[in-house]
């Protein structure tokens, strides 16, 4: 009976199992095919076998679907050329001007792509334009000192962007800045605010063998590494009160009477920068239009190319703080001028207000005489 009962259970189970119907197995879907990554496309400039290329030539790089890995440039003797990638990786920049009439081989790699080009540089340029850099290596400057590059000939608007791209400024700590053309012969670089006290500025004006327009070329590369003083000095001159106020590290420390330019030769209103300091010099206007004179001057601090200075003027002490009697300069007593000379730096800002004329752009270091937005608009580079 037990056996029959167990058999019945087994048979019953078999009936139940059979009652579930026909079992089907669904096919497992294949995973979708993964498209291979797009191929890396790499283009390099100058074009192969280009000749007569400028000494300022960079290795142009255009990469699609990848990133630049390495760039190598060698001269015709197999010597490696030092250089660096631009921050946007659009080009590799030689650290020194290329040599004239030299054959170079450039190789760039991106992903699995490697491209090589061979080119030859131009002969030494025959017609050059003198350039100047108003930073002197190792010097210390005030917080408003712009980086100033000047040319002895006018630079046409269409040639300015290419020049700006060859002007390299780095700051420690990092502070964003922009170039601005204040005249056809002068371009100035500054940040949104005065430099942070203690800033280090490294500058390379890489214009040797660079086309400046009209068949003319830059004369040479110029470099400077300088420091910004940790002692911040600002000067404010008010024509209404005829006083000069000194502010050191944000605190007013001294106010002194001055005499500014008389009505026929007024001082300029605006924000200037001390450009040069001479404990003793000679002002000589003989042979120039207007008042002609020759005078020994002490404690002279230049503010403009046009000849406006802060200086000692003991002959006008009776008018200082009362009347304007100068030829456009800021006259001070001997003792005040001597004291001021001892606390200022080339690169300190000087703001004059309330005179009859406005400071002209480019008449001195005028980068701070307008807003940050207006300064950026003076750049020739798009989007700056």
Order of alpha helices (4+ residues) and beta strands (2+ residues): alpha-beta-beta-beta-beta-beta-beta-beta-beta-beta-beta-beta-beta-alpha-beta-beta-beta-beta-beta-beta-beta-beta-beta-beta-beta-beta-beta-beta-beta-alpha-beta-beta-alpha
